[in-house]
C-alpha cells in the first residue's frame, strides 16, 4: 500500500521460525483437521442418504431425529438437500 502497488498484484507470505518439532506438530494438527473435515463431510453425506431412505419408508422427521440423535428440523434440512449421493 505504501508503494502504490494494488493489493491484487502481490502476495504476502508469513514464515515463522520455529524448531522442527513444532513444525511436525503443526503439520500433524493440519492433517488431523483435514481428516476431521473429511469425516464430517462423509457423515453429512450418509446422513442425507439415510434420511432420504427412512422418509421413503414412511417414517416421520421426528422419528428419524430420535433414531439419528438430531433435531427434527435438522432432519428436514437433510431431507431437502439434493446431494444424497
PDB file of N, CA, C and O in Angstrom:
ATOM      1  N   UNK A   1       0.816  -1.187   0.000  1.00  0.00           N
ATOM      2  CA  UNK A   1       0.000   0.000   0.000  1.00  0.00           C
ATOM      3  C   UNK A   1       0.867   1.260   0.000  1.00  0.00           C
ATOM      4  O   UNK A   1       0.527   2.261  -0.631  1.00  0.00           O
ATOM      5  N   UNK A   2       1.967   1.197   0.701  1.00  0.00           N
ATOM      6  CA  UNK A   2       2.847   2.356   0.746  1.00  0.00           C
ATOM      7  C   UNK A   2       3.561   2.585  -0.576  1.00  0.00           C
ATOM      8  O   UNK A   2       4.036   3.689  -0.842  1.00  0.00           O
ATOM      9  N   UNK A   3       3.639   1.560  -1.401  1.00  0.00           N
ATOM     10  CA  UNK A   3       4.330   1.684  -2.686  1.00  0.00           C
ATOM     11  C   UNK A   3       3.375   1.996  -3.827  1.00  0.00           C
ATOM     12  O   UNK A   3       3.799   2.094  -4.979  1.00  0.00           O
ATOM     13  N   UNK A   4       2.106   2.151  -3.524  1.00  0.00           N
ATOM     14  CA  UNK A   4       1.070   2.407  -4.530  1.00  0.00           C
ATOM     15  C   UNK A   4       0.868   1.242  -5.495  1.00  0.00           C
ATOM     16  O   UNK A   4       0.335   1.418  -6.590  1.00  0.00           O
ATOM     17  N   UNK A   5       1.295   0.059  -5.083  1.00  0.00           N
ATOM     18  CA  UNK A   5       1.045  -1.151  -5.872  1.00  0.00           C
ATOM     19  C   UNK A   5      -0.295  -1.710  -5.404  1.00  0.00           C
ATOM     20  O   UNK A   5      -0.497  -1.897  -4.204  1.00  0.00           O
ATOM     21  N   UNK A   6      -1.215  -1.979  -6.333  1.00  0.00           N
ATOM     22  CA  UNK A   6      -2.517  -2.535  -5.933  1.00  0.00           C
ATOM     23  C   UNK A   6      -2.350  -3.860  -5.179  1.00  0.00           C
ATOM     24  O   UNK A   6      -1.507  -4.683  -5.535  1.00  0.00           O
ATOM     25  N   UNK A   7      -3.147  -4.050  -4.157  1.00  0.00           N
ATOM     26  CA  UNK A   7      -3.047  -5.251  -3.317  1.00  0.00           C
ATOM     27  C   UNK A   7      -3.217  -6.536  -4.117  1.00  0.00           C
ATOM     28  O   UNK A   7      -2.650  -7.566  -3.752  1.00  0.00           O
ATOM     29  N   UNK A   8      -3.982  -6.494  -5.193  1.00  0.00           N
ATOM     30  CA  UNK A   8      -4.203  -7.691  -6.001  1.00  0.00           C
ATOM     31  C   UNK A   8      -2.961  -8.113  -6.780  1.00  0.00           C
ATOM     32  O   UNK A   8      -2.932  -9.208  -7.342  1.00  0.00           O
ATOM     33  N   UNK A   9      -1.942  -7.270  -6.821  1.00  0.00           N
ATOM     34  CA  UNK A   9      -0.758  -7.569  -7.618  1.00  0.00           C
ATOM     35  C   UNK A   9       0.401  -8.158  -6.822  1.00  0.00           C
ATOM     36  O   UNK A   9       1.470  -8.412  -7.378  1.00  0.00           O
ATOM     37  N   UNK A  10       0.199  -8.376  -5.534  1.00  0.00           N
ATOM     38  CA  UNK A  10       1.263  -9.014  -4.755  1.00  0.00           C
ATOM     39  C   UNK A  10       0.655  -9.875  -3.664  1.00  0.00           C
ATOM     40  O   UNK A  10      -0.529  -9.767  -3.346  1.00  0.00           O
ATOM     41  N   UNK A  11       1.485 -10.720  -3.106  1.00  0.00           N
ATOM     42  CA  UNK A  11       1.054 -11.637  -2.058  1.00  0.00           C
ATOM     43  C   UNK A  11       2.052 -11.569  -0.913  1.00  0.00           C
ATOM     44  O   UNK A  11       3.261 -11.496  -1.132  1.00  0.00           O
ATOM     45  N   UNK A  12       1.545 -11.594   0.288  1.00  0.00           N
ATOM     46  CA  UNK A  12       2.397 -11.592   1.477  1.00  0.00           C
ATOM     47  C   UNK A  12       2.351 -12.981   2.086  1.00  0.00           C
ATOM     48  O   UNK A  12       1.273 -13.522   2.335  1.00  0.00           O
ATOM     49  N   UNK A  13       3.505 -13.552   2.321  1.00  0.00           N
ATOM     50  CA  UNK A  13       3.605 -14.858   2.945  1.00  0.00           C
ATOM     51  C   UNK A  13       4.360 -14.716   4.254  1.00  0.00           C
ATOM     52  O   UNK A  13       5.460 -14.166   4.292  1.00  0.00           O
ATOM     53  N   UNK A  14       3.757 -15.221   5.333  1.00  0.00           N
ATOM     54  CA  UNK A  14       4.423 -15.194   6.630  1.00  0.00           C
ATOM     55  C   UNK A  14       5.083 -16.548   6.857  1.00  0.00           C
ATOM     56  O   UNK A  14       4.462 -17.591   6.649  1.00  0.00           O
ATOM     57  N   UNK A  15       6.309 -16.530   7.273  1.00  0.00           N
ATOM     58  CA  UNK A  15       7.032 -17.764   7.563  1.00  0.00           C
ATOM     59  C   UNK A  15       7.602 -17.633   8.965  1.00  0.00           C
ATOM     60  O   UNK A  15       8.461 -16.791   9.226  1.00  0.00           O
ATOM     61  N   UNK A  16       7.111 -18.479   9.863  1.00  0.00           N
ATOM     62  CA  UNK A  16       7.543 -18.423  11.247  1.00  0.00           C
ATOM     63  C   UNK A  16       8.762 -19.296  11.455  1.00  0.00           C
ATOM     64  O   UNK A  16       8.843 -20.410  10.938  1.00  0.00           O
ATOM     65  N   UNK A  17       9.699 -18.782  12.209  1.00  0.00           N
ATOM     66  CA  UNK A  17      10.925 -19.506  12.502  1.00  0.00           C
ATOM     67  C   UNK A  17      10.712 -20.340  13.766  1.00  0.00           C
ATOM     68  O   UNK A  17      10.941 -19.877  14.883  1.00  0.00           O
ATOM     69  N   UNK A  18      10.265 -21.591  13.557  1.00  0.00           N
ATOM     70  CA  UNK A  18      10.053 -22.497  14.689  1.00  0.00           C
ATOM     71  C   UNK A  18      10.902 -23.738  14.488  1.00  0.00           C
ATOM     72  O   UNK A  18      11.317 -24.061  13.375  1.00  0.00           O
ATOM     73  N   UNK A  19      11.145 -24.417  15.581  1.00  0.00           N
ATOM     74  CA  UNK A  19      12.008 -25.599  15.518  1.00  0.00           C
ATOM     75  C   UNK A  19      11.294 -26.755  14.801  1.00  0.00           C
ATOM     76  O   UNK A  19      10.072 -26.740  14.657  1.00  0.00           O
ATOM     77  N   UNK A  20      12.066 -27.752  14.354  1.00  0.00           N
ATOM     78  CA  UNK A  20      11.487 -28.874  13.597  1.00  0.00           C
ATOM     79  C   UNK A  20      10.385 -29.619  14.350  1.00  0.00           C
ATOM     80  O   UNK A  20       9.426 -30.079  13.730  1.00  0.00           O
ATOM     81  N   UNK A  21      10.502 -29.746  15.671  1.00  0.00           N
ATOM     82  CA  UNK A  21       9.470 -30.450  16.437  1.00  0.00           C
ATOM     83  C   UNK A  21       8.148 -29.692  16.354  1.00  0.00           C
ATOM     84  O   UNK A  21       7.093 -30.302  16.185  1.00  0.00           O
ATOM     85  N   UNK A  22       8.200 -28.381  16.470  1.00  0.00           N
ATOM     86  CA  UNK A  22       6.985 -27.569  16.376  1.00  0.00           C
ATOM     87  C   UNK A  22       6.406 -27.661  14.975  1.00  0.00           C
ATOM     88  O   UNK A  22       5.186 -27.725  14.819  1.00  0.00           O
ATOM     89  N   UNK A  23       7.250 -27.670  13.952  1.00  0.00           N
ATOM     90  CA  UNK A  23       6.758 -27.802  12.570  1.00  0.00           C
ATOM     91  C   UNK A  23       6.031 -29.128  12.384  1.00  0.00           C
ATOM     92  O   UNK A  23       4.995 -29.184  11.721  1.00  0.00           O
ATOM     93  N   UNK A  24       6.574 -30.200  12.969  1.00  0.00           N
ATOM     94  CA  UNK A  24       5.912 -31.509  12.884  1.00  0.00           C
ATOM     95  C   UNK A  24       4.556 -31.472  13.589  1.00  0.00           C
ATOM     96  O   UNK A  24       3.576 -32.012  13.076  1.00  0.00           O
ATOM     97  N   UNK A  25       4.499 -30.845  14.748  1.00  0.00           N
ATOM     98  CA  UNK A  25       3.235 -30.737  15.480  1.00  0.00           C
ATOM     99  C   UNK A  25       2.213 -29.926  14.683  1.00  0.00           C
ATOM    100  O   UNK A  25       1.036 -30.282  14.630  1.00  0.00           O
ATOM    101  N   UNK A  26       2.659 -28.851  14.073  1.00  0.00           N
ATOM    102  CA  UNK A  26       1.772 -28.023  13.244  1.00  0.00           C
ATOM    103  C   UNK A  26       1.232 -28.838  12.083  1.00  0.00           C
ATOM    104  O   UNK A  26       0.037 -28.796  11.793  1.00  0.00           O
ATOM    105  N   UNK A  27       2.103 -29.577  11.419  1.00  0.00           N
ATOM    106  CA  UNK A  27       1.675 -30.398  10.283  1.00  0.00           C
ATOM    107  C   UNK A  27       0.696 -31.477  10.732  1.00  0.00           C
ATOM    108  O   UNK A  27      -0.273 -31.766  10.030  1.00  0.00           O
ATOM    109  N   UNK A  28       0.941 -32.074  11.897  1.00  0.00           N
ATOM    110  CA  UNK A  28       0.039 -33.101  12.419  1.00  0.00           C
ATOM    111  C   UNK A  28      -1.348 -32.509  12.690  1.00  0.00           C
ATOM    112  O   UNK A  28      -2.361 -33.133  12.372  1.00  0.00           O
ATOM    113  N   UNK A  29      -1.396 -31.326  13.269  1.00  0.00           N
ATOM    114  CA  UNK A  29      -2.676 -30.663  13.527  1.00  0.00           C
ATOM    115  C   UNK A  29      -3.394 -30.378  12.215  1.00  0.00           C
ATOM    116  O   UNK A  29      -4.603 -30.586  12.116  1.00  0.00           O
ATOM    117  N   UNK A  30      -2.673 -29.908  11.217  1.00  0.00           N
ATOM    118  CA  UNK A  30      -3.283 -29.648   9.909  1.00  0.00           C
ATOM    119  C   UNK A  30      -3.880 -30.929   9.327  1.00  0.00           C
ATOM    120  O   UNK A  30      -4.991 -30.917   8.797  1.00  0.00           O
ATOM    121  N   UNK A  31      -3.139 -32.028   9.427  1.00  0.00           N
ATOM    122  CA  UNK A  31      -3.624 -33.302   8.899  1.00  0.00           C
ATOM    123  C   UNK A  31      -4.845 -33.792   9.668  1.00  0.00           C
ATOM    124  O   UNK A  31      -5.789 -34.306   9.068  1.00  0.00           O
ATOM    125  N   UNK A  32      -4.836 -33.636  10.991  1.00  0.00           N
ATOM    126  CA  UNK A  32      -5.985 -34.038  11.801  1.00  0.00           C
ATOM    127  C   UNK A  32      -7.214 -33.205  11.456  1.00  0.00           C
ATOM    128  O   UNK A  32      -8.320 -33.737  11.364  1.00  0.00           O
ATOM    129  N   UNK A  33      -7.024 -31.908  11.265  1.00  0.00           N
ATOM    130  CA  UNK A  33      -8.143 -31.042  10.893  1.00  0.00           C
ATOM    131  C   UNK A  33      -8.699 -31.414   9.527  1.00  0.00           C
ATOM    132  O   UNK A  33      -9.915 -31.413   9.334  1.00  0.00           O
ATOM    133  N   UNK A  34      -7.834 -31.730   8.586  1.00  0.00           N
ATOM    134  CA  UNK A  34      -8.282 -32.146   7.259  1.00  0.00           C
ATOM    135  C   UNK A  34      -9.062 -33.460   7.348  1.00  0.00           C
ATOM    136  O   UNK A  34     -10.091 -33.618   6.691  1.00  0.00           O
ATOM    137  N   UNK A  35      -8.575 -34.396   8.155  1.00  0.00           N
ATOM    138  CA  UNK A  35      -9.268 -35.672   8.335  1.00  0.00           C
ATOM    139  C   UNK A  35     -10.628 -35.455   9.000  1.00  0.00           C
ATOM    140  O   UNK A  35     -11.604 -36.117   8.648  1.00  0.00           O
ATOM    141  N   UNK A  36     -10.694 -34.540   9.949  1.00  0.00           N
ATOM    142  CA  UNK A  36     -11.962 -34.239  10.617  1.00  0.00           C
ATOM    143  C   UNK A  36     -12.964 -33.647   9.622  1.00  0.00           C
ATOM    144  O   UNK A  36     -14.142 -34.005   9.644  1.00  0.00           O
ATOM    145  N   UNK A  37     -12.505 -32.749   8.756  1.00  0.00           N
ATOM    146  CA  UNK A  37     -13.399 -32.175   7.745  1.00  0.00           C
ATOM    147  C   UNK A  37     -13.928 -33.256   6.813  1.00  0.00           C
ATOM    148  O   UNK A  37     -15.108 -33.264   6.464  1.00  0.00           O
ATOM    149  N   UNK A  38     -13.033 -34.181   6.407  1.00  0.00           N
ATOM    150  CA  UNK A  38     -13.473 -35.274   5.531  1.00  0.00           C
ATOM    151  C   UNK A  38     -14.495 -36.150   6.247  1.00  0.00           C
ATOM    152  O   UNK A  38     -15.479 -36.571   5.639  1.00  0.00           O
ATOM    153  N   UNK A  39     -14.273 -36.430   7.534  1.00  0.00           N
ATOM    154  CA  UNK A  39     -15.206 -37.254   8.300  1.00  0.00           C
ATOM    155  C   UNK A  39     -16.567 -36.568   8.429  1.00  0.00           C
ATOM    156  O   UNK A  39     -17.602 -37.224   8.310  1.00  0.00           O
ATOM    157  N   UNK A  40     -16.574 -35.265   8.672  1.00  0.00           N
ATOM    158  CA  UNK A  40     -17.835 -34.520   8.763  1.00  0.00           C
ATOM    159  C   UNK A  40     -18.556 -34.544   7.423  1.00  0.00           C
ATOM    160  O   UNK A  40     -19.773 -34.726   7.377  1.00  0.00           O
ATOM    161  N   UNK A  41     -17.816 -34.363   6.334  1.00  0.00           N
ATOM    162  CA  UNK A  41     -18.424 -34.413   5.001  1.00  0.00           C
ATOM    163  C   UNK A  41     -19.054 -35.775   4.739  1.00  0.00           C
ATOM    164  O   UNK A  41     -20.163 -35.855   4.210  1.00  0.00           O
ATOM    165  N   UNK A  42     -18.356 -36.840   5.103  1.00  0.00           N
ATOM    166  CA  UNK A  42     -18.871 -38.192   4.889  1.00  0.00           C
ATOM    167  C   UNK A  42     -20.089 -38.453   5.777  1.00  0.00           C
ATOM    168  O   UNK A  42     -21.064 -39.052   5.323  1.00  0.00           O
ATOM    169  N   UNK A  43     -20.045 -38.012   7.026  1.00  0.00           N
ATOM    170  CA  UNK A  43     -21.196 -38.178   7.923  1.00  0.00           C
ATOM    171  C   UNK A  43     -22.409 -37.434   7.376  1.00  0.00           C
ATOM    172  O   UNK A  43     -23.528 -37.945   7.435  1.00  0.00           O
ATOM    173  N   UNK A  44     -22.198 -36.240   6.847  1.00  0.00           N
ATOM    174  CA  UNK A  44     -23.299 -35.471   6.271  1.00  0.00           C
ATOM    175  C   UNK A  44     -23.879 -36.181   5.053  1.00  0.00           C
ATOM    176  O   UNK A  44     -25.096 -36.259   4.887  1.00  0.00           O
ATOM    177  N   UNK A  45     -23.001 -36.693   4.211  1.00  0.00           N
ATOM    178  CA  UNK A  45     -23.468 -37.405   3.017  1.00  0.00           C
ATOM    179  C   UNK A  45     -24.293 -38.625   3.413  1.00  0.00           C
ATOM    180  O   UNK A  45     -25.373 -38.858   2.870  1.00  0.00           O
ATOM    181  N   UNK A  46     -23.779 -39.394   4.360  1.00  0.00           N
ATOM    182  CA  UNK A  46     -24.504 -40.588   4.795  1.00  0.00           C
ATOM    183  C   UNK A  46     -25.798 -40.222   5.511  1.00  0.00           C
ATOM    184  O   UNK A  46     -26.805 -40.915   5.361  1.00  0.00           O
ATOM    185  N   UNK A  47     -25.783 -39.148   6.282  1.00  0.00           N
ATOM    186  CA  UNK A  47     -26.999 -38.702   6.961  1.00  0.00           C
ATOM    187  C   UNK A  47     -28.081 -38.354   5.954  1.00  0.00           C
ATOM    188  O   UNK A  47     -29.240 -38.734   6.125  1.00  0.00           O
ATOM    189  N   UNK A  48     -27.707 -37.629   4.901  1.00  0.00           N
ATOM    190  CA  UNK A  48     -28.677 -37.283   3.864  1.00  0.00           C
ATOM    191  C   UNK A  48     -29.266 -38.542   3.235  1.00  0.00           C
ATOM    192  O   UNK A  48     -30.474 -38.632   3.013  1.00  0.00           O
ATOM    193  N   UNK A  49     -28.409 -39.497   2.954  1.00  0.00           N
ATOM    194  CA  UNK A  49     -28.875 -40.736   2.328  1.00  0.00           C
ATOM    195  C   UNK A  49     -29.810 -41.507   3.256  1.00  0.00           C
ATOM    196  O   UNK A  49     -30.837 -42.019   2.811  1.00  0.00           O
ATOM    197  N   UNK A  50     -29.466 -41.595   4.533  1.00  0.00           N
ATOM    198  CA  UNK A  50     -30.294 -42.321   5.499  1.00  0.00           C
ATOM    199  C   UNK A  50     -31.632 -41.610   5.683  1.00  0.00           C
ATOM    200  O   UNK A  50     -32.680 -42.255   5.711  1.00  0.00           O
ATOM    201  N   UNK A  51     -31.598 -40.285   5.808  1.00  0.00           N
ATOM    202  CA  UNK A  51     -32.846 -39.530   5.953  1.00  0.00           C
ATOM    203  C   UNK A  51     -33.735 -39.772   4.740  1.00  0.00           C
ATOM    204  O   UNK A  51     -34.929 -40.037   4.881  1.00  0.00           O
ATOM    205  N   UNK A  52     -33.159 -39.680   3.564  1.00  0.00           N
ATOM    206  CA  UNK A  52     -33.934 -39.913   2.343  1.00  0.00           C
ATOM    207  C   UNK A  52     -34.562 -41.305   2.362  1.00  0.00           C
ATOM    208  O   UNK A  52     -35.750 -41.455   2.075  1.00  0.00           O
ATOM    209  N   UNK A  53     -33.776 -42.311   2.695  1.00  0.00           N
ATOM    210  CA  UNK A  53     -34.258 -43.692   2.721  1.00  0.00           C
ATOM    211  C   UNK A  53     -35.376 -43.864   3.755  1.00  0.00           C
ATOM    212  O   UNK A  53     -36.412 -44.459   3.460  1.00  0.00           O
ATOM    213  N   UNK A  54     -35.163 -43.344   4.959  1.00  0.00           N
ATOM    214  CA  UNK A  54     -36.160 -43.513   6.012  1.00  0.00           C
ATOM    215  C   UNK A  54     -37.450 -42.736   5.710  1.00  0.00           C
ATOM    216  O   UNK A  54     -38.545 -43.190   6.043  1.00  0.00           O
ATOM    217  N   UNK A  55     -37.313 -41.569   5.081  1.00  0.00           N
ATOM    218  CA  UNK A  55     -38.516 -40.822   4.684  1.00  0.00           C
ATOM    219  C   UNK A  55     -39.287 -41.609   3.626  1.00  0.00           C
ATOM    220  O   UNK A  55     -40.518 -41.628   3.640  1.00  0.00           O
ATOM    221  N   UNK A  56     -38.566 -42.260   2.706  1.00  0.00           N
ATOM    222  CA  UNK A  56     -39.217 -43.090   1.674  1.00  0.00           C
ATOM    223  C   UNK A  56     -39.967 -44.254   2.317  1.00  0.00           C
ATOM    224  O   UNK A  56     -40.971 -44.724   1.782  1.00  0.00           O
ATOM    225  N   UNK A  57     -39.478 -44.712   3.459  1.00  0.00           N
ATOM    226  CA  UNK A  57     -40.128 -45.829   4.167  1.00  0.00           C
ATOM    227  C   UNK A  57     -41.303 -45.353   5.019  1.00  0.00           C
ATOM    228  O   UNK A  57     -41.973 -46.158   5.666  1.00  0.00           O
ATOM    229  N   UNK A  58     -41.549 -44.049   5.018  1.00  0.00           N
ATOM    230  CA  UNK A  58     -42.716 -43.528   5.713  1.00  0.00           C
ATOM    231  C   UNK A  58     -42.490 -43.046   7.133  1.00  0.00           C
ATOM    232  O   UNK A  58     -43.457 -42.717   7.820  1.00  0.00           O
ATOM    233  N   UNK A  59     -41.263 -42.992   7.593  1.00  0.00           N
ATOM    234  CA  UNK A  59     -41.014 -42.516   8.945  1.00  0.00           C
ATOM    235  C   UNK A  59     -41.121 -40.998   9.002  1.00  0.00           C
ATOM    236  O   UNK A  59     -40.832 -40.313   8.021  1.00  0.00           O
ATOM    237  N   UNK A  60     -41.530 -40.482  10.136  1.00  0.00           N
ATOM    238  CA  UNK A  60     -41.660 -39.036  10.310  1.00  0.00           C
ATOM    239  C   UNK A  60     -40.295 -38.419  10.604  1.00  0.00           C
ATOM    240  O   UNK A  60     -39.348 -39.112  10.977  1.00  0.00           O
ATOM    241  N   UNK A  61     -40.217 -37.092  10.426  1.00  0.00           N
ATOM    242  CA  UNK A  61     -38.959 -36.412  10.735  1.00  0.00           C
ATOM    243  C   UNK A  61     -38.635 -36.538  12.216  1.00  0.00           C
ATOM    244  O   UNK A  61     -37.466 -36.614  12.596  1.00  0.00           O
ATOM    245  N   UNK A  62     -39.673 -36.560  13.055  1.00  0.00           N
ATOM    246  CA  UNK A  62     -39.450 -36.728  14.492  1.00  0.00           C
ATOM    247  C   UNK A  62     -38.844 -38.096  14.810  1.00  0.00           C
ATOM    248  O   UNK A  62     -37.894 -38.204  15.586  1.00  0.00           O
ATOM    249  N   UNK A  63     -39.405 -39.125  14.202  1.00  0.00           N
ATOM    250  CA  UNK A  63     -38.894 -40.479  14.427  1.00  0.00           C
ATOM    251  C   UNK A  63     -37.440 -40.602  13.962  1.00  0.00           C
ATOM    252  O   UNK A  63     -36.597 -41.167  14.660  1.00  0.00           O
ATOM    253  N   UNK A  64     -37.170 -40.075  12.796  1.00  0.00           N
ATOM    254  CA  UNK A  64     -35.810 -40.138  12.256  1.00  0.00           C
ATOM    255  C   UNK A  64     -34.852 -39.351  13.143  1.00  0.00           C
ATOM    256  O   UNK A  64     -33.727 -39.786  13.388  1.00  0.00           O
ATOM    257  N   UNK A  65     -35.299 -38.197  13.622  1.00  0.00           N
ATOM    258  CA  UNK A  65     -34.464 -37.398  14.513  1.00  0.00           C
ATOM    259  C   UNK A  65     -34.080 -38.164  15.765  1.00  0.00           C
ATOM    260  O   UNK A  65     -32.929 -38.120  16.200  1.00  0.00           O
ATOM    261  N   UNK A  66     -35.047 -38.868  16.347  1.00  0.00           N
ATOM    262  CA  UNK A  66     -34.763 -39.665  17.539  1.00  0.00           C
ATOM    263  C   UNK A  66     -33.746 -40.758  17.205  1.00  0.00           C
ATOM    264  O   UNK A  66     -32.802 -40.992  17.960  1.00  0.00           O
ATOM    265  N   UNK A  67     -33.947 -41.415  16.079  1.00  0.00           N
ATOM    266  CA  UNK A  67     -33.035 -42.503  15.685  1.00  0.00           C
ATOM    267  C   UNK A  67     -31.612 -42.006  15.464  1.00  0.00           C
ATOM    268  O   UNK A  67     -30.651 -42.664  15.863  1.00  0.00           O
ATOM    269  N   UNK A  68     -31.476 -40.835  14.822  1.00  0.00           N
ATOM    270  CA  UNK A  68     -30.146 -40.320  14.491  1.00  0.00           C
ATOM    271  C   UNK A  68     -29.563 -39.425  15.574  1.00  0.00           C
ATOM    272  O   UNK A  68     -28.391 -39.053  15.514  1.00  0.00           O
ATOM    273  N   UNK A  69     -30.381 -39.078  16.567  1.00  0.00           N
ATOM    274  CA  UNK A  69     -29.897 -38.212  17.628  1.00  0.00           C
ATOM    275  C   UNK A  69     -29.743 -36.762  17.190  1.00  0.00           C
ATOM    276  O   UNK A  69     -28.855 -36.050  17.658  1.00  0.00           O
ATOM    277  N   UNK A  70     -30.626 -36.333  16.281  1.00  0.00           N
ATOM    278  CA  UNK A  70     -30.608 -34.953  15.794  1.00  0.00           C
ATOM    279  C   UNK A  70     -32.018 -34.385  15.895  1.00  0.00           C
ATOM    280  O   UNK A  70     -32.975 -35.122  16.132  1.00  0.00           O
ATOM    281  N   UNK A  71     -32.142 -33.084  15.716  1.00  0.00           N
ATOM    282  CA  UNK A  71     -33.460 -32.470  15.808  1.00  0.00           C
ATOM    283  C   UNK A  71     -34.275 -32.754  14.552  1.00  0.00           C
ATOM    284  O   UNK A  71     -33.745 -33.055  13.483  1.00  0.00           O
ATOM    285  N   UNK A  72     -35.594 -32.644  14.733  1.00  0.00           N
ATOM    286  CA  UNK A  72     -36.489 -32.829  13.591  1.00  0.00           C
ATOM    287  C   UNK A  72     -36.219 -31.777  12.524  1.00  0.00           C
ATOM    288  O   UNK A  72     -36.321 -32.060  11.330  1.00  0.00           O
ATOM    289  N   UNK A  73     -35.875 -30.563  12.949  1.00  0.00           N
ATOM    290  CA  UNK A  73     -35.583 -29.528  11.946  1.00  0.00           C
ATOM    291  C   UNK A  73     -34.326 -29.872  11.152  1.00  0.00           C
ATOM    292  O   UNK A  73     -34.243 -29.573   9.961  1.00  0.00           O
ATOM    293  N   UNK A  74     -33.349 -30.498  11.805  1.00  0.00           N
ATOM    294  CA  UNK A  74     -32.144 -30.926  11.062  1.00  0.00           C
ATOM    295  C   UNK A  74     -32.497 -32.038  10.078  1.00  0.00           C
ATOM    296  O   UNK A  74     -31.974 -32.074   8.965  1.00  0.00           O
ATOM    297  N   UNK A  75     -33.367 -32.925  10.480  1.00  0.00           N
ATOM    298  CA  UNK A  75     -33.829 -33.976   9.569  1.00  0.00           C
ATOM    299  C   UNK A  75     -34.482 -33.339   8.347  1.00  0.00           C
ATOM    300  O   UNK A  75     -34.236 -33.757   7.216  1.00  0.00           O
ATOM    301  N   UNK A  76     -35.316 -32.326   8.581  1.00  0.00           N
ATOM    302  CA  UNK A  76     -35.962 -31.630   7.459  1.00  0.00           C
ATOM    303  C   UNK A  76     -34.926 -31.002   6.536  1.00  0.00           C
ATOM    304  O   UNK A  76     -35.045 -31.076   5.313  1.00  0.00           O
ATOM    305  N   UNK A  77     -33.911 -30.385   7.131  1.00  0.00           N
ATOM    306  CA  UNK A  77     -32.848 -29.779   6.307  1.00  0.00           C
ATOM    307  C   UNK A  77     -32.150 -30.831   5.468  1.00  0.00           C
ATOM    308  O   UNK A  77     -31.930 -30.638   4.272  1.00  0.00           O
ATOM    309  N   UNK A  78     -31.801 -31.949   6.098  1.00  0.00           N
ATOM    310  CA  UNK A  78     -31.106 -33.012   5.373  1.00  0.00           C
ATOM    311  C   UNK A  78     -31.998 -33.590   4.281  1.00  0.00           C
ATOM    312  O   UNK A  78     -31.515 -33.952   3.208  1.00  0.00           O
ATOM    313  N   UNK A  79     -33.288 -33.675   4.551  1.00  0.00           N
ATOM    314  CA  UNK A  79     -34.231 -34.220   3.569  1.00  0.00           C
ATOM    315  C   UNK A  79     -34.405 -33.326   2.356  1.00  0.00           C
ATOM    316  O   UNK A  79     -34.718 -33.807   1.267  1.00  0.00           O
ATOM    317  N   UNK A  80     -34.203 -32.024   2.538  1.00  0.00           N
ATOM    318  CA  UNK A  80     -34.336 -31.085   1.438  1.00  0.00           C
ATOM    319  C   UNK A  80     -33.078 -31.011   0.589  1.00  0.00           C
ATOM    320  O   UNK A  80     -33.129 -30.573  -0.560  1.00  0.00           O
ATOM    321  N   UNK A  81     -31.955 -31.436   1.142  1.00  0.00           N
ATOM    322  CA  UNK A  81     -30.683 -31.371   0.434  1.00  0.00           C
ATOM    323  C   UNK A  81     -30.693 -32.386  -0.694  1.00  0.00           C
ATOM    324  O   UNK A  81     -30.968 -33.566  -0.477  1.00  0.00           O
ATOM    325  N   UNK A  82     -30.393 -31.921  -1.899  1.00  0.00           N
ATOM    326  CA  UNK A  82     -30.460 -32.785  -3.083  1.00  0.00           C
ATOM    327  C   UNK A  82     -29.260 -33.719  -3.211  1.00  0.00           C
ATOM    328  O   UNK A  82     -29.325 -34.694  -3.959  1.00  0.00           O
ATOM    329  N   UNK A  83     -28.162 -33.443  -2.498  1.00  0.00           N
ATOM    330  CA  UNK A  83     -26.935 -34.231  -2.656  1.00  0.00           C
ATOM    331  C   UNK A  83     -26.987 -35.470  -1.774  1.00  0.00           C
ATOM    332  O   UNK A  83     -26.371 -35.501  -0.709  1.00  0.00           O
ATOM    333  N   UNK A  84     -27.717 -36.489  -2.209  1.00  0.00           N
ATOM    334  CA  UNK A  84     -27.808 -37.718  -1.418  1.00  0.00           C
ATOM    335  C   UNK A  84     -26.839 -38.785  -1.903  1.00  0.00           C
ATOM    336  O   UNK A  84     -26.830 -39.893  -1.367  1.00  0.00           O
ATOM    337  N   UNK A  85     -26.041 -38.481  -2.886  1.00  0.00           N
ATOM    338  CA  UNK A  85     -25.096 -39.477  -3.434  1.00  0.00           C
ATOM    339  C   UNK A  85     -23.765 -39.384  -2.747  1.00  0.00           C
ATOM    340  O   UNK A  85     -22.848 -40.139  -3.073  1.00  0.00           O
TER     341      UNK A  85
END
